Amino acid sequence: MEERLSKVFAALADPTRRDLVARLATADATVGELAAPYDVSVQAISKHLKVLEDAGLVTKAKVAQRRSVHLEAEVLDLMTAWIERYRQRAEQRYQRLDAVLARMNEEQEGKAS
């Protein structure tokens, strides 16, 4: 799992690939449709898509004459679970710190009375 997660984060390190994922979140598209808004070649977009495909973020399928690219959203769930685990740990640390600071504040107020 760690290797897969590393591939996903590495694939999403590039802003063009993040944009491609964002666009595919709304609908499947062909490579040509994905390449249209960029000032790069279809081959360049194909290379970006290959990185995303190797990371498991997208798949390509041929439907009739159309070869579309599809976002594999469950891979994003893998990332979300990883991030959430560490977010919860950080939140617990902050709650413990808040409790310590509150006790210190109460002690200071007790001494001042």
N, CA and C atoms as an extended XYZ file, in Angstrom:
339
Properties=species:S:1:pos:R:3:atomname:S:1:resname:S:1:resid:I:1 pbc="F F F"
N         0.824       -1.198        0.000 N   MET     1
C         0.000        0.000        0.000 CA  MET     1
C         0.868        1.262        0.000 C   MET     1
N         1.958        1.247        0.768 N   GLU     2
C         2.819        2.428        0.839 CA  GLU     2
C         3.367        2.808       -0.535 C   GLU     2
N         3.772        1.806       -1.322 N   GLU     3
C         4.312        2.100       -2.651 CA  GLU     3
C         3.240        2.709       -3.548 C   GLU     3
N         2.038        2.175       -3.458 N   ARG     4
C         0.944        2.705       -4.273 CA  ARG     4
C         0.639        4.134       -3.869 C   ARG     4
N         0.591        4.373       -2.575 N   LEU     5
C         0.323        5.718       -2.080 CA  LEU     5
C         1.412        6.686       -2.536 C   LEU     5
N         2.661        6.259       -2.525 N   SER     6
C         3.766        7.099       -2.984 CA  SER     6
C         3.610        7.438       -4.461 C   SER     6
N         3.198        6.459       -5.254 N   LYS     7
C         2.979        6.701       -6.683 CA  LYS     7
C         1.849        7.703       -6.903 C   LYS     7
N         0.801        7.589       -6.115 N   VAL     8
C        -0.339        8.498       -6.261 CA  VAL     8
C         0.074        9.922       -5.915 C   VAL     8
N         0.744       10.100       -4.773 N   PHE     9
C         1.176       11.445       -4.388 CA  PHE     9
C         2.172       12.010       -5.400 C   PHE     9
N         3.070       11.175       -5.895 N   ALA    10
C         4.042       11.643       -6.895 CA  ALA    10
C         3.329       12.059       -8.179 C   ALA    10
N         2.339       11.277       -8.583 N   ALA    11
C         1.592       11.611       -9.802 CA  ALA    11
C         0.860       12.937       -9.639 C   ALA    11
N         0.358       13.189       -8.457 N   LEU    12
C        -0.411       14.419       -8.224 CA  LEU    12
C         0.466       15.617       -7.866 C   LEU    12
N         1.770       15.419       -7.839 N   ALA    13
C         2.680       16.532       -7.554 CA  ALA    13
C         2.712       17.539       -8.696 C   ALA    13
N         2.332       17.102       -9.874 N   ASP    14
C         2.351       17.976      -11.048 CA  ASP    14
C         0.999       18.684      -11.194 C   ASP    14
N         0.995       20.018      -11.365 N   PRO    15
C        -0.269       20.764      -11.457 CA  PRO    15
C        -1.118       20.376      -12.667 C   PRO    15
N        -0.497       20.016      -13.774 N   THR    16
C        -1.275       19.609      -14.950 CA  THR    16
C        -2.016       18.313      -14.654 C   THR    16
N        -1.335       17.384      -14.004 N   ARG    17
C        -2.000       16.116      -13.673 CA  ARG    17
C        -3.107       16.319      -12.653 C   ARG    17
N        -2.893       17.221      -11.696 N   ARG    18
C        -3.975       17.516      -10.736 CA  ARG    18
C        -5.174       18.094      -11.464 C   ARG    18
N        -4.922       18.961      -12.438 N   ASP    19
C        -6.007       19.547      -13.212 CA  ASP    19
C        -6.734       18.478      -14.030 C   ASP    19
N        -5.990       17.556      -14.603 N   LEU    20
C        -6.609       16.471      -15.362 CA  LEU    20
C        -7.523       15.644      -14.461 C   LEU    20
N        -7.050       15.335      -13.258 N   VAL    21
C        -7.870       14.579      -12.304 CA  VAL    21
C        -9.127       15.367      -11.948 C   VAL    21
N        -8.982       16.659      -11.717 N   ALA    22
C       -10.144       17.489      -11.387 CA  ALA    22
C       -11.164       17.478      -12.522 C   ALA    22
N       -10.678       17.557      -13.739 N   ARG    23
C       -11.592       17.552      -14.891 CA  ARG    23
C       -12.252       16.194      -15.059 C   ARG    23
N       -11.503       15.122      -14.813 N   LEU    24
C       -12.077       13.784      -14.936 CA  LEU    24
C       -13.048       13.461      -13.802 C   LEU    24
N       -12.978       14.225      -12.718 N   ALA    25
C       -13.927       14.019      -11.617 CA  ALA    25
C       -15.347       14.387      -12.037 C   ALA    25
N       -15.474       15.249      -13.043 N   THR    26
C       -16.803       15.642      -13.496 CA  THR    26
C       -17.331       14.737      -14.602 C   THR    26
N       -16.433       14.210      -15.446 N   ALA    27
C       -16.875       13.331      -16.532 CA  ALA    27
C       -15.674       12.681      -17.200 C   ALA    27
N       -15.890       11.493      -17.753 N   ASP    28
C       -14.864       10.847      -18.566 CA  ASP    28
C       -14.619       11.709      -19.802 C   ASP    28
N       -13.435       11.574      -20.383 N   ALA    29
C       -13.091       12.371      -21.569 CA  ALA    29
C       -12.071       11.616      -22.400 C   ALA    29
N       -11.960       12.006      -23.652 N   THR    30
C       -10.923       11.435      -24.510 CA  THR    30
C        -9.621       12.197      -24.269 C   THR    30
N        -8.523       11.631      -24.739 N   VAL    31
C        -7.233       12.300      -24.608 CA  VAL    31
C        -7.278       13.641      -25.334 C   VAL    31
N        -7.890       13.672      -26.500 N   GLY    32
C        -8.012       14.921      -27.254 CA  GLY    32
C        -8.801       15.972      -26.499 C   GLY    32
N        -9.903       15.565      -25.877 N   GLU    33
C       -10.698       16.511      -25.087 CA  GLU    33
C        -9.902       17.024      -23.895 C   GLU    33
N        -9.144       16.137      -23.278 N   LEU    34
C        -8.330       16.552      -22.136 CA  LEU    34
C        -7.208       17.489      -22.560 C   LEU    34
N        -6.671       17.278      -23.750 N   ALA    35
C        -5.554       18.098      -24.234 CA  ALA    35
C        -5.992       19.479      -24.711 C   ALA    35
N        -7.244       19.616      -25.112 N   ALA    36
C        -7.727       20.850      -25.759 CA  ALA    36
C        -7.388       22.148      -25.023 C   ALA    36
N        -7.594       22.255      -23.712 N   PRO    37
C        -7.340       23.553      -23.059 CA  PRO    37
C        -5.870       23.893      -22.844 C   PRO    37
N        -4.982       22.964      -23.086 N   TYR    38
C        -3.565       23.186      -22.808 CA  TYR    38
C        -2.817       23.575      -24.076 C   TYR    38
N        -1.757       24.315      -23.874 N   ASP    39
C        -0.906       24.704      -24.989 CA  ASP    39
C         0.252       23.716      -25.110 C   ASP    39
N        -0.102       22.419      -25.119 N   VAL    40
C         0.873       21.341      -25.274 CA  VAL    40
C         0.296       20.321      -26.240 C   VAL    40
N         1.118       19.407      -26.677 N   SER    41
C         0.666       18.403      -27.641 CA  SER    41
C        -0.178       17.315      -26.966 C   SER    41
N        -0.917       16.604      -27.774 N   VAL    42
C        -1.684       15.464      -27.287 CA  VAL    42
C        -0.722       14.429      -26.699 C   VAL    42
N         0.458       14.301      -27.294 N   GLN    43
C         1.453       13.363      -26.785 CA  GLN    43
C         1.893       13.732      -25.364 C   GLN    43
N         2.039       15.020      -25.113 N   ALA    44
C         2.426       15.461      -23.769 CA  ALA    44
C         1.344       15.100      -22.755 C   ALA    44
N         0.092       15.305      -23.130 N   ILE    45
C        -1.020       14.941      -22.240 CA  ILE    45
C        -1.063       13.429      -22.075 C   ILE    45
N        -0.783       12.702      -23.142 N   SER    46
C        -0.739       11.236      -23.048 CA  SER    46
C         0.316       10.778      -22.047 C   SER    46
N         1.452       11.464      -22.001 N   LYS    47
C         2.491       11.125      -21.032 CA  LYS    47
C         2.014       11.381      -19.605 C   LYS    47
N         1.325       12.508      -19.404 N   HIS    48
C         0.754       12.799      -18.087 CA  HIS    48
C        -0.254       11.714      -17.707 C   HIS    48
N        -1.085       11.330      -18.655 N   LEU    49
C        -2.092       10.306      -18.385 CA  LEU    49
C        -1.443        8.958      -18.074 C   LEU    49
N        -0.324        8.671      -18.697 N   LYS    50
C         0.397        7.421      -18.425 CA  LYS    50
C         0.872        7.398      -16.970 C   LYS    50
N         1.357        8.524      -16.474 N   VAL    51
C         1.785        8.607      -15.072 CA  VAL    51
C         0.580        8.379      -14.154 C   VAL    51
N        -0.541        9.027      -14.483 N   LEU    52
C        -1.753        8.840      -13.689 CA  LEU    52
C        -2.247        7.400      -13.752 C   LEU    52
N        -2.124        6.794      -14.914 N   GLU    53
C        -2.544        5.401      -15.097 CA  GLU    53
C        -1.636        4.459      -14.298 C   GLU    53
N        -0.341        4.690      -14.336 N   ASP    54
C         0.603        3.869      -13.575 CA  ASP    54
C         0.347        3.956      -12.067 C   ASP    54
N        -0.143        5.105      -11.622 N   ALA    55
C        -0.468        5.296      -10.207 CA  ALA    55
C        -1.840        4.725       -9.861 C   ALA    55
N        -2.578        4.288      -10.868 N   GLY    56
C        -3.909        3.718      -10.629 CA  GLY    56
C        -5.015        4.742      -10.543 C   GLY    56
N        -4.702        5.994      -10.864 N   LEU    57
C        -5.705        7.059      -10.762 CA  LEU    57
C        -6.676        7.094      -11.933 C   LEU    57
N        -6.240        6.664      -13.099 N   VAL    58
C        -7.116        6.659      -14.274 CA  VAL    58
C        -6.981        5.337      -15.013 C   VAL    58
N        -8.018        5.018      -15.756 N   THR    59
C        -7.987        3.879      -16.671 CA  THR    59
C        -8.485        4.366      -18.021 C   THR    59
N        -8.102        3.644      -19.052 N   LYS    60
C        -8.563        3.976      -20.396 CA  LYS    60
C        -9.440        2.837      -20.880 C   LYS    60
N       -10.521        3.192      -21.554 N   ALA    61
C       -11.441        2.183      -22.077 CA  ALA    61
C       -11.870        2.575      -23.477 C   ALA    61
N       -12.080        1.569      -24.290 N   LYS    62
C       -12.556        1.824      -25.644 CA  LYS    62
C       -14.037        1.475      -25.683 C   LYS    62
N       -14.843        2.491      -25.969 N   VAL    63
C       -16.281        2.318      -26.095 CA  VAL    63
C       -16.642        2.744      -27.509 C   VAL    63
N       -17.049        1.770      -28.318 N   ALA    64
C       -17.310        1.994      -29.745 CA  ALA    64
C       -16.033        2.551      -30.375 C   ALA    64
N       -16.107        3.707      -31.013 N   GLN    65
C       -14.927        4.318      -31.636 CA  GLN    65
C       -14.213        5.278      -30.685 C   GLN    65
N       -14.769        5.483      -29.525 N   ARG    66
C       -14.252        6.466      -28.578 CA  ARG    66
C       -13.360        5.783      -27.528 C   ARG    66
N       -12.182        6.319      -27.338 N   ARG    67
C       -11.265        5.814      -26.313 CA  ARG    67
C       -11.259        6.841      -25.185 C   ARG    67
N       -11.975        6.514      -24.096 N   SER    68
C       -12.125        7.496      -23.027 CA  SER    68
C       -11.238        7.179      -21.830 C   SER    68
N       -10.982        8.227      -21.067 N   VAL    69
C       -10.183        8.137      -19.851 CA  VAL    69
C       -11.150        8.286      -18.680 C   VAL    69
N       -10.991        7.417      -17.690 N   HIS    70
C       -11.904        7.371      -16.549 CA  HIS    70
C       -11.116        7.522      -15.249 C   HIS    70
N       -11.615        8.353      -14.351 N   LEU    71
C       -10.995        8.536      -13.039 CA  LEU    71
C       -11.392        7.382      -12.126 C   LEU    71
N       -10.416        6.774      -11.490 N   GLU    72
C       -10.663        5.701      -10.519 CA  GLU    72
C       -10.723        6.341       -9.137 C   GLU    72
N       -11.913        6.773       -8.759 N   ALA    73
C       -12.101        7.578       -7.549 CA  ALA    73
C       -11.723        6.845       -6.264 C   ALA    73
N       -11.785        5.508       -6.254 N   GLU    74
C       -11.451        4.796       -5.019 CA  GLU    74
C        -9.989        4.997       -4.624 C   GLU    74
N        -9.136        5.344       -5.570 N   VAL    75
C        -7.745        5.644       -5.235 CA  VAL    75
C        -7.683        6.926       -4.407 C   VAL    75
N        -8.560        7.859       -4.692 N   LEU    76
C        -8.625        9.082       -3.890 CA  LEU    76
C        -9.065        8.755       -2.463 C   LEU    76
N        -9.900        7.723       -2.319 N   ASP    77
C       -10.308        7.282       -0.982 CA  ASP    77
C        -9.107        6.778       -0.186 C   ASP    77
N        -8.182        6.099       -0.868 N   LEU    78
C        -6.956        5.622       -0.230 CA  LEU    78
C        -6.167        6.807        0.326 C   LEU    78
N        -6.035        7.858       -0.470 N   MET    79
C        -5.320        9.059       -0.034 CA  MET    79
C        -6.054        9.734        1.124 C   MET    79
N        -7.358        9.819        1.009 N   THR    80
C        -8.165       10.460        2.046 CA  THR    80
C        -8.018        9.726        3.372 C   THR    80
N        -8.037        8.399        3.336 N   ALA    81
C        -7.885        7.614        4.568 CA  ALA    81
C        -6.519        7.865        5.199 C   ALA    81
N        -5.485        7.937        4.376 N   TRP    82
C        -4.142        8.182        4.894 CA  TRP    82
C        -4.061        9.565        5.539 C   TRP    82
N        -4.568       10.554        4.850 N   ILE    83
C        -4.546       11.926        5.370 CA  ILE    83
C        -5.379       12.034        6.637 C   ILE    83
N        -6.548       11.416        6.643 N   GLU    84
C        -7.449       11.496        7.789 CA  GLU    84
C        -6.820       10.885        9.038 C   GLU    84
N        -6.095        9.790        8.872 N   ARG    85
C        -5.441        9.146       10.017 CA  ARG    85
C        -4.492       10.133       10.701 C   ARG    85
N        -3.697       10.843        9.926 N   TYR    86
C        -2.743       11.783       10.511 CA  TYR    86
C        -3.418       13.068       10.976 C   TYR    86
N        -4.494       13.447       10.328 N   ARG    87
C        -5.250       14.616       10.783 CA  ARG    87
C        -5.840       14.341       12.166 C   ARG    87
N        -6.365       13.135       12.362 N   GLN    88
C        -6.937       12.773       13.656 CA  GLN    88
C        -5.872       12.752       14.750 C   GLN    88
N        -4.699       12.227       14.420 N   ARG    89
C        -3.607       12.220       15.404 CA  ARG    89
C        -3.212       13.640       15.791 C   ARG    89
N        -3.108       14.513       14.813 N   ALA    90
C        -2.754       15.908       15.099 CA  ALA    90
C        -3.850       16.563       15.938 C   ALA    90
N        -5.104       16.292       15.613 N   GLU    91
C        -6.223       16.859       16.369 CA  GLU    91
C        -6.185       16.392       17.822 C   GLU    91
N        -5.863       15.129       18.050 N   GLN    92
C        -5.763       14.617       19.418 CA  GLN    92
C        -4.647       15.318       20.195 C   GLN    92
N        -3.522       15.557       19.518 N   ARG    93
C        -2.422       16.272       20.177 CA  ARG    93
C        -2.854       17.681       20.563 C   ARG    93
N        -3.547       18.365       19.669 N   TYR    94
C        -4.014       19.721       19.964 CA  TYR    94
C        -5.025       19.720       21.107 C   TYR    94
N        -5.874       18.713       21.160 N   GLN    95
C        -6.838       18.640       22.262 CA  GLN    95
C        -6.128       18.437       23.597 C   GLN    95
N        -5.090       17.590       23.603 N   ARG    96
C        -4.315       17.395       24.841 CA  ARG    96
C        -3.626       18.691       25.242 C   ARG    96
N        -3.078       19.398       24.266 N   LEU    97
C        -2.422       20.675       24.550 CA  LEU    97
C        -3.434       21.679       25.088 C   LEU    97
N        -4.612       21.744       24.498 N   ASP    98
C        -5.665       22.641       24.982 CA  ASP    98
C        -6.014       22.328       26.438 C   ASP    98
N        -6.089       21.037       26.773 N   ALA    99
C        -6.418       20.645       28.145 CA  ALA    99
C        -5.326       21.084       29.111 C   ALA    99
N        -4.059       20.914       28.738 N   VAL   100
C        -2.938       21.330       29.585 CA  VAL   100
C        -2.959       22.843       29.773 C   VAL   100
N        -3.169       23.578       28.697 N   LEU   101
C        -3.214       25.047       28.799 CA  LEU   101
C        -4.395       25.516       29.640 C   LEU   101
N        -5.524       24.834       29.527 N   ALA   102
C        -6.687       25.205       30.348 CA  ALA   102
C        -6.395       24.979       31.826 C   ALA   102
N        -5.752       23.839       32.155 N   ARG   103
C        -5.390       23.569       33.557 CA  ARG   103
C        -4.405       24.606       34.069 C   ARG   103
N        -3.435       24.974       33.242 N   MET   104
C        -2.456       25.978       33.650 CA  MET   104
C        -3.152       27.315       33.893 C   MET   104
N        -4.092       27.657       33.029 N   ASN   105
C        -4.837       28.906       33.170 CA  ASN   105
C        -5.658       28.897       34.463 C   ASN   105
N        -6.294       27.766       34.748 N   GLU   106
C        -7.081       27.651       35.990 CA  GLU   106
C        -6.186       27.792       37.218 C   GLU   106
N        -5.007       27.160       37.150 N   GLU   107
C        -4.064       27.269       38.277 CA  GLU   107
C        -3.608       28.713       38.479 C   GLU   107
N        -3.351       29.427       37.374 N   GLN   108
C        -2.926       30.829       37.472 CA  GLN   108
C        -4.053       31.681       38.058 C   GLN   108
N        -5.283       31.419       37.620 N   GLU   109
C        -6.413       32.182       38.150 CA  GLU   109
C        -6.624       31.874       39.627 C   GLU   109
N        -6.373       30.610       40.043 N   GLY   110
C        -6.504       30.224       41.444 CA  GLY   110
C        -5.484       30.913       42.316 C   GLY   110
N        -4.267       31.071       41.812 N   LYS   111
C        -3.210       31.746       42.558 CA  LYS   111
C        -3.469       33.239       42.664 C   LYS   111
N        -4.101       33.813       41.657 N   ALA   112
C        -4.350       35.247       41.646 CA  ALA   112
C        -5.479       35.632       42.604 C   ALA   112
N        -6.313       34.700       42.973 N   SER   113
C        -7.454       35.018       43.850 CA  SER   113
C        -7.078       35.152       45.281 C   SER   113
